[in-house]
């Protein structure tokens, strides 16, 4: 086997650094944000950003209709987005991977039940299902996370299941069984390491999806509570005054775009770097 | 041949019946668990406790849940989907009145998505090996990071606020009246020959269609691009080249026909998310379709409407999935032999 040293993938590098920066913003929000995100200055409502004619350096990205500092709300919004994205994506990954390994490894009726469940789940458009769940669960950051986990575990399950089936057919797995490894040990020690690259790639893509779902739910007022700054909620607020303050609408859209793009690039880069077979399209 | 096609499609469609039945049970059960009292919702706020109790009795809400489901099922089969608490009208008429608007929106978006996706995919493939390929790939990544509802808001900002060339509200200019026939505005206005209404409807549907269609297109571009690359590695392409066919003849006469299969499957499997996207896009553009109705129904806990629309979404998704499955089977000679 020839081991060649390659430069890290460009998408991996760019996506990873931008995502890392956003993560830092989220972590250090209280130190980075110039104002408290909910502080209202009613004398400075709908102030434009610093680069427009009447902008001031006091509010670099302007203020919203209640005089809240847009930059601070964007930074704190990153905190909400990242918290939800990380927790929800991990949750969906664990649940999806668990059932994918069960279905792919044992096959038979276990596979049948899990696959039919996934089929029923996937018959709902994800947006519709997550909103239906929120109606049942009620609003709140934890409820948003739970809703995303319950909707998106199927993404992991569907793609990983066939991956597990492929790995399960390998000789070394059969050999591990022959020398008396238990099923659990074979799954964890022999199969999981082989499916891990795909798991990590899917996780990165799921982070982007979770950011979007969180934004959608807070946009329609079914997401995090109203005192928690969130990008979707900023969009909903800014839409009312978009004719007077278009930047207020453009900036949170841009924030979501950059975040999702960075996770997608990172995921694409991971796929190319981690997948030795260089399979071009798996349609995750 | 036709018979075989019908049999394949029929078998796939029959397979979704049990799945759909389970979906109805799940949605019904989920909506009954909600802390909302449908009896109270369907009465004016001034109703006495006794009136609510009578209504509960009349609606069968005191019966066990499986019996309630049986009642719902029997009525649903007969076309009675209950009464909308929000509009105090039969749910079926509330829902079906808005269905054509959504179908029109979805069909137009799908046409735009497939058109842009196919042209983009061919262009990206033709640019393989040149710097344009990576530019195109980057562009698709960028658009993929803009889901339909963000594109919708961006278009409102660009073409409604900064450069107001498109209307951003509703289906028609206020004051225009349409002789309602099918409910499909574009079709109706063409049938009656009313160009003014047609133009107005077209201008109103433009931005929602662009948002939904363009959000879907980069996935098609990517899949067609890689599918064409795979196809060109097949031996028959080399043979066609040896026979002296031009690049154009090979691409449009041979390769595209085979490379389009993954696109057909993609459209079928992703149709649900396009249809689901109408929820937010219709809400953003105040487009009077199912999605808008669903958001309102969810905000007011109008259970029978939520149930009806959720089932329409599921049925459509399932049908398109199985059609994609059937198409994959029928179009792929390798799968057909089995």
Interface residues (C-beta under 8 A of the other chain):
Chain A: X11 X116 X119 X120 X122 X123 X124 X125 X126 X127 X128 X131 X132 X135 X136 X208 X212 X215 X216 X219 X220 X221 X222 X235 X239 X242 X243 X246 X249 X250 X253 X256 X257 X258 X260 X261 X264 X265 X268 X280 X281 X283
Chain B: X19 X20 X22 X23 X26 X27 X30 X33 X34 X141 X142 X144 X145 X146 X147 X149 X150 X153 X154 X156 X157 X161 X162 X222 X223 X226 X227 X229 X262 X266 X272 X273 X275 X276 X277 X279 X280 X283 X294 X295 X298 X299 X301 X306 X310 X313 X314 X317 X318 X321
